[in-house]
């Protein structure tokens, strides 16, 4: 059967490339005219027959979740995507696209893996997460980090697939397995920054000079453009998209799930349809960090011998203030949880960080340059007021305030924030923020069990936030 399937695929690939070749010749002869390619119906039918055969293997497989999920998706052919398959959300449906020029080069197992790959992106809510992360990270870094997370669960990957070993080899990195998505993203972005071409305009010009045929027909995988179609996703808030995805996931669960997939689905079901506050922080940071400045005092990294080319300097050092509610209503567990998040902020962002501990008044202010600078909780049994922090910061130069609190304070601020962003992060056991006008975004930590014990900063320094628990069960 496998031999016959391969013969079908090879014959169909030759037919498709012949149609593409004839179209390109016609377009060259009739330059200036707008032409659209339409595959003959028999070729389209033959291609969908190939996809159906792969789909049947997914339904018959012990991991039949993928087959039933695919059954609910719309299917279309596109030659302008830089991967065998791609997915986005359009018209209240997930749509999966196939590029025959790349898809038909694969064997049946690899074809099935490509479909699983796209479905795992959907279940992981990567379409929305990528939209927010692009404010701070490059498209290539986001694509590779997400593909590392997804591909680690899959067998029979195409030879070009982005894997941990491939990225380590290509960029000279030593990325560890089973790490968080954020870990991979940060490490890859640093590697890309070291390799980037300062004269980005020249690269953009080269891309713009590509022929129309190259834009219409992609026959090679491109990791930077493999998720480009996500930008065509309908404008929809993450809560609505989350609810739709949950419904489709539920309909696809017909049998036993592998441990990794069950864990992903459980996380999706338990979420409230809003992305973690860390992603909103990434979005805010991306907006606050200014673009690199051209300078004659630094040579171009790629072409240091050319003194006429200018290098780049980072234009802005972001001032971050982190206020921590230490009132009597905040448990030791909630304080420890907040400090774990501070730990991650200090580790990820190379900017000035000021810690402000406050109950009904500011009790302590200190700067943090590394994890060892974090201090144990200031003893307090007072009430909660938010105004003192804002009054204090309004006299300082600050770009962003992150306020960790249980939300139980005054109803109105006596001193509104001046020219800085505000992100409220409520403890998992809190109900809501008492302020009627918060002047910023409100997010919540995960709910935790309350135990009365003294927080130890050693525990905090050894802990950390993980958006994806990737260690196999």
Secondary structure as UniProt FT lines:
FT   HELIX           2..29
FT   TURN            30..32
FT   HELIX           41..60
FT   HELIX           65..71
FT   STRAND          74..77
FT   STRAND          85..90
FT   TURN            91..92
FT   STRAND          93..98
FT   HELIX           100..103
FT   TURN            104..105
FT   HELIX           108..123
FT   TURN            124..125
FT   HELIX           126..133
FT   TURN            134..136
FT   HELIX           139..151
FT   TURN            152..153
FT   TURN            159..160
FT   HELIX           164..171
FT   TURN            177..178
FT   HELIX           181..195
FT   HELIX           200..208
FT   HELIX           212..216
FT   TURN            223..227
FT   HELIX           228..232
FT   HELIX           238..252
FT   HELIX           259..270
FT   HELIX           277..288
FT   STRAND          293..299
FT   TURN            304..305
FT   TURN            307..308
FT   STRAND          310..313
FT   STRAND          319..325
FT   TURN            328..329
FT   HELIX           332..348
FT   STRAND          352..358
FT   STRAND          362..368
FT   HELIX           371..373
FT   HELIX           387..393
FT   TURN            394..395
FT   STRAND          400..405
FT   STRAND          421..426
FT   TURN            428..429
FT   STRAND          441..444
FT   HELIX           457..462
//
